[in-house]
Amino acid sequence: MTLPSDYAERVYAGVLGKMIGVYLGRPVEGWSYDKITAEHGELDRYVPDPRGAPLVVTDDDISGTFAFLRALPDHGNDPDLSPAQIGETWLNYIVEKRAILWWGGIGNSTEHTAYLRLKHGVPAPESGSIARNGTTIAEQIGSQIFIDGWAMVCPGDPERAADFARRAASVSHDGEAIYGAQVVAAMEAQAFVEPDLNKLLDTAVGLIPADSTIRRLIDDVRGWHAAEPDWRRTRELIAGRYGYDKYGGNCHMVPNHALIIHSLLHGEDDFRRSLMIVNTSGWDTDCNSGNVGCLLGIKNGLATIDGSDYDWRGPVADRLYLATADGGRGITDAAAETFHVVNIGRALAGEAPLAPKGGARFHFELPGSVQGFSAEDAATATLENVIGQSATGERSLAIRVRGAGGQPARVATPTFVPPEAIEMPGYTILASPTLYPGQTVRLGLAADAANGGPVVCRPFVRVYGAGDALRPVLGPEETVVPGAKAEIAWPIAPTGGAPIAEVGLEVAPVGGGEATVFLDFLTWDGIPDATFGPPAEGGKMWRRAWVDGVDHWGSRWPEPYRIVQDEGTGLISQGTADWTDYRVSAPVTFFLARAGGIAARVGGLRRHYALLLGDDGTARLVKARDGETVLAEAPFDRRLDRPYELALEVAGARLRAWVDGRLLLEADDRDVPLTGGGVGLVVTEGCLGAQAVRVAPVG
């Protein structure tokens, strides 16, 4: 597979198209054509959500698309990845009844049904089969809405994309739902190298059975489009032959797939018009709109989004949320997810990964990207992605400051759940902070030689303080003179347990007036040095910083961390994948539990190392990775109702574990070791408690 020269930029356009489509269609999801036209006319712009949700929301279409694709890197980017391995990925990243899926119950929600099959030992593809779940459940829309990522890692290879789509879709779906997913994936993959929509359709339908309903549907819609220029008339024909009244369940694949093909044909390659048609047509608007937006983004590039007469990107500012058991990627952005996708595609093509500007978290290397940054006051500062002013890359973020009445202008980006998303209706947002005390924030800056004089720059963070109000913490000042470049390194001091909500930059021209500062990059490194627990100033966001993967975690129990798992194993976790070598410790009391303890390098519910004390008189060092492996064990007489000081150190492949200050277990894990991740508390069938959890660098 040869990668296109503009691969990263085209993936970025696809990711943006997916996000924009979902955010556009989300407020009217499930509405009929008549209701949409009565309230909004033609839906060709963002509209307020009737439930009061913000524009950028947690959504199953987005979370599932980027979470399930992680099956590839989690299994070594093996091109022979199996449906069973993708099913394991579901179990690792989905927190039951909290993350990604519509939890509508077995026999009602396709994905919930498949999840329960997987949970109870039915492997994929049987978990999603018609034989297990019946035709109505198996042929709902979910396989199509999650499929775009599998296409974007196969640029120019529709056969491979359709094959990946089959494997991924079969975890939860069967029959026509798989064929619809294959069509979308094949079209998107071929769209990297073929601009003609009809040729994309010809390629895709050649990869599904000729006697399938999806194939017949596509032929019908193409014929109706050729004979009838009015998209509304074609929509009526679709409703008459393939409408919701013809197919059972809550959200069937067939009617919605018809609207995707319909909008692409009648949209005539116009991004805004195509999204207008698919959303105004009704039914599962955000799902259909997300697929259409992604395909057009891939096929026509950023120009199709930026060339519209409507500002699609500005209100979004690249922001997206991924609600999974990997909390460290819960708060992310379109550019970051683009490079995750691109590096999977590069691995499949035998190419080395890309890490712009040395792996900086915010690098602005994609055209127009702002990576979540926005100005606190648009009257005093504006942002623009520009070419140049970078020491190691091609682009930077221009911060143009206008007279601020003596006050500095501020720009910032979220590092944790932002205030507007705390009580967001709909899908739960699961996320950990991405920045912590003990880490060092680094910025690269330059001042515009042609506009203004010296500029005082100062990084800052805001933390959730008393009453969960944002409280600023300021870093060191640096005066940047025109034409020069500067770097700032700022170690983040302890915050008293308050989670860091955002990171940003203050900009103040010396003497007032106007100036432009170029933010080349913003990143951070190092292992946190922090104690997690309720901050003295109060608030609830310290608790939201943990991904809650247990059956019960009460807010009024004696210990801040008293967790209960009724059946199986559960854990709570916090941290990010770039935590590599560190020590986690906690005073743990067992009230009644088959086993429990602390975890390190957590990357979901089923990927971690753990020190566990069991009720069978044994202490164990275990590795969870699509199953559990005991790395070391020793006799240990665990008692109930007394605290044990547990500590687990991970350094490279070396693991060491202490109980009450005594080194008890050691192991080397050189068989596909876990390389990074957060910390956690683990419990199997029982209850344990802890007053605090601490993470610190090794030594």
N, C-alpha and C positions, 0 to 999 in steps of 0.2 A: 504494500500500500504506500503510494507516494503522497506526501502531504502537500496541500496547496501552499503557495508562498505566503498567502494572506490568511492562513489557517486560524491563528489566534484572533484576528480581527473579525473573521466571519463567525467564529464561535461566540465571540462577545456580542455580535449583532443578534445571533440566535438566542442567547441568554436574555438579552434585553427585550427582544420580541416576545419571548415567553412571559417575562415578568409584566410587561406593559399589557399584554393581552389578558392576563389573569387579573391585574388590578382594574382594568377597564370593565371586565365582565362580572367581577365579583359582586357589586352592589345589586345586580338584577338576576343573579343565579336562580334558575328555576322558574323565572317569569315567562309568560307567554308572549308571543309577538304582539297581540292586541294590547296587553298591559304595558309593555315597553313603549310602544308607539303612542299610547294614550298619555303616558307620563313624561316621556323624554323625546318623542319624535324619533329621529334617526340618532342612534347612540354612537356618536362619533367623537366623544370627548369624555374625560373623567367626570363622573357624577357623584354626589354625596351618597354614602351608604345609609340606608334607612335606619340601620341599627346604631348609627353614630360611630362606626369603625373608621379609623384613619385610612388614607389611600394605600399605604404600604401595610399589608396584613400578613399574618401567618395563614398559609393555604396549603391544602393537601396536594394540589397540582404541583406546586413549587417544591415543597419538602420531599415528596416522593420521588420527583424527577431526579434530584441531586443526591438523595440519600441512597436509593436503591442501586444507583450506578457505582457506589463505593464497593460493591461486590467485586469489581475488577481489581482495584488496587489492594483490597483486603485479601485477595487470593492470588497475589503475584502478577496481576494483569495477564492471567492465563486466557488465551483466546478460546480454549475449550471449556471455559467456565460453564458449570452445569446449573440447571434449574434448582437443584437441591442446595447448591452453594448460594444462589441468590436468595433462596428461602431462609438460609442461615443469616444472611444479611438483614432480612426483615426482622428476625427475632433479636438481632443485636441492636438495631437502631430504633425499633418501635417500642415505645413505652405503652403498655396496654391501657386503653381507654384514655390516653393523654396525648399521644403524638401521632401525627401524619394522617391517620385514617379517619373516615366517618364511621363512628362506632355505633352503627344502627342495629347491631344484633345479628346473630347467626340466622341464616336464611332470609335476611332482609338486606344487609350490607354485604356486598361481595367480598370486599377486602377484610372485613371483620370475620366473615366466615372462613376465609382462607387463613387468616392469622390464627384462629382457634384450631384449625386442622394442623398447622405447623406446630403450634404450642403443644399439642397433644400427640406429637410424634408422627403425623402423616407428612411425608416429605413431598416437596415439589418434584414433578408437576401434578402428582395426584391431588395435592392440596387445593388446586384450582380447577379440577377436572369436572366435566359434565357428569361423568359416572358417579362422582362423590356428591356434587352439589346441585345437579340439575341444570337444564339449559338456561332457564331464565336468570338464575343467579350468575352463571358462568359467562353470560354474554353482555354484562353491563359495561359501562364506559371506562372503568378504571385503568385497564391495560393501555388504553390510548393516551390518557392524560399523563402517564408517568414515562412515556417512551422516548421523549426527545433526546435525552442524554445518550442513549445507546446509538442513536444516529450520529450525533456530533463527534463520537469517537471513531467513526468509520467514514471519514470524508471521501467521497468518490467511490465508495464500495457498498452499493445498495444491497447486494446479496448478503454480505456479512451483517449489515445493519438489520436486515429482515430476520436473519438467523438469531442474532442477539435478541431482537424483539420477541421472537417466538419463545425463547428460553425465559426471558424476563416476564413476559405476559402470562406464561403458563403457571407461574407461582399462584396466581389468583384467578385466572380466566381460562376460557376454552372457546372453541368454535369460532363464530363470527368475530368475537372480541379480539382474538389473536390475529385474524386476517386484517381487521381494521388497524391494529397497532403496527402490523408489518407494512401496510401501505404508507402510513405516516412516516415510519422510520426509513423506509426505502426512498421515499421522495426527499426527505431531509438530507439523507446521506448523499444522494445523487445531486442535490441542489448545490453542493460545493463546486461542482464542475459543469453543471448543465443549467442554463438560465431559462430554457423553454418549458413552461408549465405542462403543456400537453405531452412533451417527451418524458417528463417526470412521471406523469400518470401512466403512460404506456409502460415504462420500466416497472413501476410498482405493481400494476395489475398482472404483469407477467409472473409475479412471484407468489400469487395466491391462487387457489383453485378456481378454474373457469366457471364452475357451477355454484360458486358461493354467492350468498346474498350481497356481500360487500362488492363483489365484482359486478353483479347485475345493477346494483345501486349506482355505482360509478358510471356505468354505461348509460343509465337512464338520465342522470344529472347532466352528463356531457351532451346528450342529445337534446335535452330541454334547453340547455344554455345555447346551443347552436341555433335553435329555432325561435328563441324568445329572448329579446334584449332586456326585458324588464325583470330585475332580480326578484321583485315581489311576486310576480306570476310564477316563477320557478319555485319560490318558497311554498306557494300554495300547492303546487304539484307534489313537492316533497311531502308536505303535511298530509296530502290525500293518499299517497301510496306508502310512505315510510314513517308516518307520524307516530307519536307516543301511544295513540290508541291502538296501534297495530302490534306493539311490542310490550311485553310485561316487565315488571320490576320498577325500580325507582328512576333509573337513568340508563336506558339501553344504549348500546353502542350504535346500532344501525341508524336511528334518526339523527343523532348528533354527528356521525361520520358524514352523512349526507350534507349537513349544513357546512362542514369544513370544505368539502369539494365544491359545493355551491358558491361559497364566498370567495374561494380562490379563483374560480372561473369568472364570476361576475365582477370581482374586484379589480380585474385587469391589471394586476401587478402594482396597484396603488395600496400602500400600507394602510392609510386611514380609511379608504373606501372598503377595503376587504374586512377590516376589523369592524367597521360600521355594519356591514351586511351580516356578519356572523353573530354579532351581539344583538342587533335589532331583531334578528330572526328568532331569538328566544331559546328556550330549553336550557341546556347546560352551558351557559354563556361563558363562564370563566375558563372552563376546560377547553371548549372549542376555540375560543379566542386565543388561548395560550398556544395551542398547536399551530394555528394560522400565523400568529405573530412570530413564532420561532422559525417556521418554514420560510416566511418572507424575509426575515432577518438574515438567515443563512444564504438564501438565494441571491438577494439583492444587496446585502451588506448594510453598513451603517447609513449609507446614503438614503436608503428607503425610509429610514426612521427620521433622520435629521432633515431630509428634504421635504417632509410633510409641512403643510401650512399650520401645524399645531405642535406645541411644545410637549412631546411625549416624555422626554428624558428629564427635564428640569424638576418637575414635582417629585419624581421618583429618586433622583440623585444616586442611582445605583443600589439603593438599599433593598435587602431582602432578609427574611428570617427563615431558618431551617429548624423546624421543631423535631428534634431527634434526641436519642439518648446520648449523643455526643454533644454535650452542652457547649464545648469550646468553639463549635462552628455554628452555633445558633444565631449569632449576630454576625452577618457576613455581607458581602456586596457582590455586584455583578462581575467586577474585574477579578476578584479573588476566586469566585466559582468558575469563571472562564478558564483560569490557568489550571485549576484542578481537572477540568474536563480535557483541556488541551494536553496536559501531561499524561493522561490516560491514553489519549489517541496517539501521542508520540511513543509511548511505551509499546503499544500494539504495532506501531510501524518500525520499532527497533531504534528509535531516536532518543537522545538524552533529554531529560526534563529541562524546562525553562524556569528560571528564577530571576525575574527582572530586578535590577539594582541590588544584586546580592541577596535576594529573597526578602526585600523590604515588604512589610505588610501593606503599606500604602505607597505605591510607586507611580501611579498616574500614566502608565506607559501605553494604555489603550486610548485611541482618539476620543476626546470628549468625556473621559471618565473623571468623576470626582470622588468616587469610592465612599459615598456617604457624607462627605463634608458639606456643610451649609453654613451660611453667615447667620450670626445671632440676630443681626439687624441688617436687612437688605438695603437700607438707606445709607449705611456706612461702609459696606463692603460687598463686592461681587466676586464670583469665582469663575475662572475659565481655564480649561485644559489647553495648554499651548505647546508648540514645538520649541525645544531649546531650554536653556537655563538649567541643564542637568549635568552633573559631574560624570555620571556613569551611564546615563540612559539618553533617550531622545525627547522626552516630554517632561513637563512639570505643571503644577497647579498655580496659576497666577491669582494672587489675592490683591484686588484693586481696592485701595482704601480711599474713601472720600472723607472730607472734614467731619470729625466725630465729636465736635464740641469739647475737645480736650480729653475725651475718653478713648481708650484703645478699641479698635474693632476686633471682634472675636469670630473665629471660625472653628468648627468642631465636628467630630464624627462619633457615632455611638461605639462604645466598647461593651455595652450591656443593654438590657432591656430599657429603651427610652421611656420617659414619663408617659407619652401618648399611647404607648402599647401595654402599659401595666394592666389596665382593665379592658383590654381589647376584646370585643365579643367574637364568637366563632372559635376557631381552632386555638388551642392552648399554645402559648409560646414557651418553649423550654430552652433555656440558655444559661450559660455561665459567663462571667466577665472574661474578657480576653486579655486584660492588663491588670497586674497585681503589684502590691508593694514588694520591694526587693528586686524588681526588674528595672532596667535602665532604658528610658525613652531616648531615642536618637532622631534628630531632624537635620536635614540638609536644606540650606536657604541661600537665596541670592536676591539682591535688590536691583531694580531696573535702573540702568545707567542713564536712560533717556527721560525718565519721569520721576522728578522729586529728589529729595536729599536722603540723608541717613534715616534708617527706620529701626526703632526699638522693637525687638521680637521677644516674646516670652511664652514658652509652652505652659499649658495648664491642664489639669484634669478636674472633673467634677465628680464628687462622690455622693452617694445617697446618705444624707445626714439625718438630723432630727426630723421625725415625721416623714421621712423619705423625701424631704426637700433636697434639691441639689445644692451642694456646698462646694465652692471652688477651692482648689489647692494650686498655688502658683509655683512655677519653676523659675530657673535663673533667667535673667535678662541678657540679651545679646544684641548689640548695635551692629546692624549690617549696613555697610556703606555702598553706595551705587557702584555697580560693576564688579563687586566682590562677592565671593561665596563664603559661607560660614556653616559650621556645624555646632549643634548643641547636644550634649549628653547630660541627661537628668535622671539620677537614681530616684526611684519613687519610695518615699518614706512610708512607714506604717500609717494606716488610716484608721486604726482602732477597730478593725473589723468591718468598716463600711465599704461596700463594693464600689468600684470605680465605674461610673456610668458613661463617661465620654472623655476623649482626649482632644485637645485643640491648641490653637495658637492665637495669642494676642498680638496685634500689630498696631504700632503708633508711630506715625511720621514725626521725626524730631522737629519741633517748632510748628506742628500742625500741617494743614494742607493736604495734598494728595500724594500718594506713592503706590508703587506696586512691588510686592514681595513675591518671589517664586518659591513655592514649597517643592523641593526636589523629591524628597521622600520623608516619611515618618514611619518609624518602626520601633521595636523594643526587643530586648534579649535578656537572657539570664533566667535563673530559677527563682520563683517567688520565695520570699522569706516572710511568712504570714501565719497568723493564727485565726482560724475561722470559727466564729461564734457570734452570738448577738452583740452588736456594738453597744457601748455605754449610752450613746445618744438615742438608742431605740430604733424603731422602724422594722419593716418586714422584708426589705429587699435582700438582706443577708441570706434569708431563707430561700428566696427565689433564685439565688445564685447556684443552688444545688439542683441538679436534675433528679427529680423524685421518682425513683423506680421501685418503690416498695408499696405494699398494700395499705399501710397506715403509718402516718407520721403526724402525731398530734401537736398542736401549737401551745397547749396548756399543760403539758406533762412536765414532770420534775426536771428532766434533762433537756437541753435544747435539741439534742439528737437522740430521741428515743424512737427507734424504727421497728416496725413489725412486718413480717412476711408470713402470711397464713399458709401458703403452699409454695413449694419450690424455693428458689433463691431470688432475693431482691437486693438492690443496692441504691444508695444515693451517691452522686459523684459531682465533682467540680474540677475544672481545669481545662487545659488545652493540649493539643497533640504535640506542641513544641516543648513541653516539659519532658526532659529526658532522664537525667541523672539527679536524683534527689532522695530525701528521706521524709516519709510521712509517719506521723505518730498520733496516738490518741489514747486517753484513758477509757477503756471499754468495760462496761459492766454487763454481764449476761443474766437476764432474768429468767428466760426459758428459751433455749434455742438449740437446734440440732448442731449448728455450727455458725460461726460468725467471726468477724474481725475487720481488718483494714485492707484497703486495696491501693495499688499503684499502677501507673500507666494505663488508666482506664480509658477505653475507646469505645464505649457502648456498654450494653448490659452483659455481653458475653465475651468481652475481650479485656482482660486485665490480669495482673498478678495479685495474689492475696495471701495474707497470713491469717489462717483460720484456726480457731480453737474449737474442737468438737466435743460433743458429749460422750464420745466413745473412748475418752482418755488419750487422744492423739492431737498434736499440733501439726499443721501441714503448711508447706509453701506450695501453692497451686498456681497453675497457669490456665486461664480460661481463654480458649481460642477455638470456636466451633466445637465445643466439648471441653472437658477438664482433664488436665494432666497433673499428677502429683510430682513435684520436683524434689521435695525433701519432706521427711516427717520424723517425729520423735514423740516418745511418750510424754503426756502432760495431763495432770489431774486438774481439770478445770472445775472450779466451784461457781455456784450461782451467787448472785447478790453481793459480789465484791469486785472492785475495779482492778483491771490488769492494764498496766502501761505497755501498750503494744507499739512497736516501731518496725518499719520495713524500709530498707534502703535498696535502691536500684541504681546500678552504675554499670553501663554497658550491658554485658550479658550476665553480670554478677548480681546475685540477690542475697541479702542477709536480713535476718529477722531476730528481734529481741522481744523478750517478755520480762517486764519488771527489771529492765536494765541488764538482763543476762542474754548473751548471744545464744540463741537456741537452734537456729536453722540457717544453713547456707546452701546455695545451689548456683550452678552455671547453666543458663538456658541458651544453648547455641543452635537449637533446632527451630529455625524461623522465630527468633525472639520478637517480642513486642518492643518497639523502639521508643514510644513516647505516649503520653496521655496524662490525665488528671488523677486525682485521689478520690477515695471513697470509703464508705462503711458498708459492709456486706453482712447479710443475715440469711440463714436458711431455716425456714419453718420455726419461727420463734421471735423473740424480742430482745433487743440489746439497747444500751444507752451510752452516751458519751457527753461530756461537758464541752469539749472543744476538739478540733482537728487541726494539726499543725503540719505545714510543709516548709522545708528548708533545703538549701543546697547540701550536697554530700560534704561531710566534714565540718 
